[in-house]
Amino acid sequence: MLLYNSQVSGNCYKVRLLLAQLGIDYERRELSVADRSNRQEVLGELNPAWRIPTLVLDDGRAIAESNAIIWYLATDTPYLPEDRYERAKILQWLFFEQYSHEPYIATVRFWVNYAPDPPPQSEIESRRAGGYLALDALERHLALEPFIVGRRYSIADIALYGYTHVAEEGGFDLSRYAAIHRWLDRVARAPGHVPITA
Amino acid sequence: MLLYNSQVSGNCYKVRLLLAQLGIDYERRELSVADRSNRQEVLGELNPAWRIPTLVLDDGRAIAESNAIIWYLATDTPYLPEDRYERAKILQWLFFEQYSHEPYIATVRFWVNYAPDPPPQSEIESRRAGGYLALDALERHLALEPFIVGRRYSIADIALYGYTHVAEEGGFDLSRYAAIHRWLDRVARAPGHVPITA
């Protein structure tokens, strides 16, 4: 398989982490998150949104969107439960991550660390406030549950871990989130865990 | 089943459309999209993001996020294919919808029509530009395919139809999108189709 990757992207890290835990070998092609001028040329036929991660299977077919990729890879493995309701809850949290969490926490981290032309500070602060709402929701849930769904490690944990564990790089103060802290430690101890730098 | 609903929400319409096509009876509880002050009180225990749609099953368990709900309802029906790769492509387009389409097209429609305190016109125009990028991607895909995935009607069509078919209410000019127009007609002719007002 071939992964169109950025080493600093939490969305790409989700895919790398699961591939490591599944013991699947793959190639990487690194793309820049700052200079996206070659995205259409490289990804035009593979991903309608011209984004990374994009995974190309051995038969040449492609899958885009980080959470769709990890769902595909986790099928028939312990990282994706079989139960219909648990699967719906996994999806609920994957969509929460892409709609209410990533656009705030990942975007602020990008603006602060990587953006060639970040917006004014007032816009960054406004976006950061949305990130805290997502962290508040995650904290309420993890105060009651050891993992995101079904009391065991799954792709829902991988999806939420991707950007939560580097939120401080975007200036988010995680010290007030005790349940999130315990969950981050729990996820990092899952068998086969690798860091975002791997 | 009980659906926490807004009649004008395209996200809620996705669920109502599929429930109608599946012939499933359910109750509705209407919530305002303009005044969200009671969301925590009503949805606090059911949905971590305090959003609609939220579906409560007959046994009292809840599912949130429109695209997670329609995936759950479509399981073991013709609206969700069995093939592993087709399912990944369905998910890819559901995540595209929530990340690259809805935050632009639905948000601008909301600001223009329903928001009690919309942002400045410059911000609306900037957001509208993002919506056109999503429509461009959808047009490129639908120029090659009759439906979103697998050459047949599925929940991916329902998810993209939800806000695309009312994009003009947000000031989007759809006249330049011939393939999207043909696809909108195709979706509206699917058996059991109901309009957003139903």
HADDOCK unambig.tbl for C-alpha pairs under 7 A between the chains (distance, minus, plus):
assign (segid A and resid 48 and name CA) (segid B and resid 137 and name CA) 5.49 0.50 0.50
assign (segid A and resid 49 and name CA) (segid B and resid 137 and name CA) 6.53 0.50 0.50
assign (segid A and resid 63 and name CA) (segid B and resid 88 and name CA) 6.92 0.50 0.50
assign (segid A and resid 63 and name CA) (segid B and resid 89 and name CA) 6.62 0.50 0.50
assign (segid A and resid 63 and name CA) (segid B and resid 92 and name CA) 6.97 0.50 0.50
assign (segid A and resid 64 and name CA) (segid B and resid 92 and name CA) 5.78 0.50 0.50
assign (segid A and resid 65 and name CA) (segid B and resid 92 and name CA) 5.45 0.50 0.50
assign (segid A and resid 65 and name CA) (segid B and resid 95 and name CA) 6.53 0.50 0.50
assign (segid A and resid 68 and name CA) (segid B and resid 88 and name CA) 5.62 0.50 0.50
assign (segid A and resid 68 and name CA) (segid B and resid 91 and name CA) 5.21 0.50 0.50
assign (segid A and resid 68 and name CA) (segid B and resid 92 and name CA) 5.20 0.50 0.50
assign (segid A and resid 69 and name CA) (segid B and resid 88 and name CA) 6.95 0.50 0.50
assign (segid A and resid 72 and name CA) (segid B and resid 88 and name CA) 5.62 0.50 0.50
assign (segid A and resid 88 and name CA) (segid B and resid 63 and name CA) 6.93 0.50 0.50
assign (segid A and resid 88 and name CA) (segid B and resid 68 and name CA) 5.62 0.50 0.50
assign (segid A and resid 88 and name CA) (segid B and resid 69 and name CA) 6.96 0.50 0.50
assign (segid A and resid 88 and name CA) (segid B and resid 72 and name CA) 5.63 0.50 0.50
assign (segid A and resid 89 and name CA) (segid B and resid 63 and name CA) 6.62 0.50 0.50
assign (segid A and resid 91 and name CA) (segid B and resid 68 and name CA) 5.22 0.50 0.50
assign (segid A and resid 92 and name CA) (segid B and resid 63 and name CA) 6.98 0.50 0.50
assign (segid A and resid 92 and name CA) (segid B and resid 64 and name CA) 5.79 0.50 0.50
assign (segid A and resid 92 and name CA) (segid B and resid 65 and name CA) 5.43 0.50 0.50
assign (segid A and resid 92 and name CA) (segid B and resid 68 and name CA) 5.21 0.50 0.50
assign (segid A and resid 95 and name CA) (segid B and resid 65 and name CA) 6.50 0.50 0.50
assign (segid A and resid 98 and name CA) (segid B and resid 99 and name CA) 6.25 0.50 0.50
assign (segid A and resid 99 and name CA) (segid B and resid 98 and name CA) 6.26 0.50 0.50
assign (segid A and resid 99 and name CA) (segid B and resid 99 and name CA) 6.15 0.50 0.50
assign (segid A and resid 137 and name CA) (segid B and resid 48 and name CA) 5.49 0.50 0.50
assign (segid A and resid 137 and name CA) (segid B and resid 49 and name CA) 6.53 0.50 0.50
